[in-house]
Amino acid sequence: MRRLIHRPRRLRRSPALRNLVRETQLSVHDFVLPLFVNEKLDEPRPIASMQGVSQLPLKQIADEACRAHDLGLQAVLLFGIPEHKDEQASGAYSENGIIQKALRAIKAKCPDLVAITDVCLCEYMSHGHCGVTRMDGDHFHVLNDESVELLVKTALSHAAAGADMVAPSDMMDGRIRAIREALDLGGFDQTGIISYAAKFASAFYGPFREAAESPPQFGDRRSYQMDFANANEALREVALDIDEGADILMVKPALPYLNILWRVRERFGKPTAVYHVSGEYAMVKSAAEKGLLDERAAIFEIMTALKRAGADIIITYWARDLAQWVPE
């Protein structure tokens, strides 16, 4: 007598059924759009290494931000390129700095859009490093405490100009506590902090340095960004930032650090962001341009992987596209 073999059934019989049982769903609210605003421009300047991304002039930044909001995006992340740079990054915390002017323009035109600002000094430093430096012969040192003082001034100036959240990306020690205390004392207790809590020294930042005009003029950033080999150190850094007052934690870059993202979200249970960075963007764009993969399919797979790994917020240069693709 023939025996029937009972096999578990996989629910993949139709698109509708697959969607019904899908464990991870993308939403337009998952995505944040980075925008570059350049004080020196009168017209948009395409970024050669980042197809489809441009630096924008101040006069267009509010319209671009509002268009993103009209698509359903809830937030933008602003990076500024000043007209002049110096060794004290004075453009970062000037009342009339490029980010401060951009914030006022955006909030006047699109007040409900969440405006997040990058708080770092590299775009404003003549040497391109994320802090104040001192040379000792052929070697340089980043001065942590002096750098934190300037980061605090920058965060306060952004909050005063209308930032809803500030995002310190420098990786200096103690900067989250110093910024939180200064914001609270300054009457900006409702201004949130997205901490680049686990930011690794990565080869995938190359195109961004062109976009932000911030390549280091000497040395590199490995002395203050994290070694990509270290996972437990990343968790210690995250724990410190939570203790210092971070509201949202960020892991950067994205795909090579899915394990870090997962561990951060599982261990700490706080809102967690991930930055799908310029090099990751450029790789997919280049492969798609050569016909090696389907761009849209690849992006859905990548973004689903990031959310599946624990990301509540995904910062991506595809945010505009995703805002239109996801509802479909």
Summary of the structure (lengths in Angstrom):
residues: 328
radius of gyration: 20.8
end to end distance: 50.8
largest distance: 88.0
contacts: 1093
relative contact order: 0.14
helix: 42%
strand: 20%
